[in-house]
Amino acid sequence: MTTPVNLNRFRKAAARAGAKATAAENRVAFGRTKGEKALAETVRQKAARGLDGSKREP
């Protein structure tokens, strides 16, 4: 006779595998490293300084 199988264990394992796959897709689509975020912020700040520096006083 075989041992009983807990179907909840398999159902939860399948759900975890699906969540991991979704997370991997999101990391590729939306993930940026800390350095990339810092570089983008630096570029944004430089552009803002350049724009503010070229304003005329009324």
Residue pairs with C-beta under 8 A, 6 or more apart in sequence:
32 40
